[in-house]
Amino acid sequence: MNVVFNGTEQSFESLDEFAVALDRFDLEPQFELWIVSRKDGPSICMLRNGDHAWLMYLQFEGDKSVVTEGDPNRQGTWPYTLANGQLDEYPLSWCITIEQCFDALAYFFVNDGARYTVIPWRDA
């Protein structure tokens, strides 16, 4: 599966390889991570800044995205730096735990791009 971490493309064949990479990625307090299951197939993106992280899921390129829904009562936004250096802010209500993000990424990896349904999602 193709993984793009902060703009650098990497490929992993097994969950064990990917799990080692996730441990390495977790050392970075801020990042943009994309996983693409196959050409024109599902993709998932994780943005992290410190203890705040969220996911965006696309069924196919050009699809309307869905995002994780953390606490819908949480007010405000949080900044994220994208791999191209652009600074964006997104609602704190989209944030879930980093562990939940990594669980969803592993699920996506193992299940050929399927969306992890243990966590709630909403239209972006």
C-alpha positions, 0 to 999 in steps of 0.5 A, a space after each residue: 500500500 502506498 503511504 505518503 508521510 509529510 510529502 515522502 512516498 513510501 510503500 509497505 507490503 505487510 501490516 508488520 512493516 506498516 506498524 513499525 512505520 506508525 511507531 516512527 511516525 508517532 515520534 513526530 508531533 506534527 504531520 500529514 499522512 495519506 494512505 492510498 489503497 489502489 489507483 482511483 480507490 479509497 484513501 485516508 488522511 491523518 492530520 496531527 498537531 500535538 495531541 490533536 488529530 483527525 482523519 479524512 476518508 475518501 471512497 475514490 478520487 474526487 469523492 466528497 470526504 467524510 471526517 472523524 467526529 470527536 466531541 461535537 460540543 467541542 468549540 474552536 479550531 486547531 492549526 495543522 501544517 500540511 506537507 506543502 507548508 500550508 497552514 490550515 485550521 480545522 474544527 476541534 470537534 473533528 479530533 479523536 485520539 491518536 490511538 483511534 487514528 492509528 487503529 483506523 489507519 491499520 484497519 484501512 491497511 488490512 481491509 483494502 481501504 475499508 473505512 473503520 466504523 468503530 469511530 463516528 464519521 460525518 460529512 465534511 
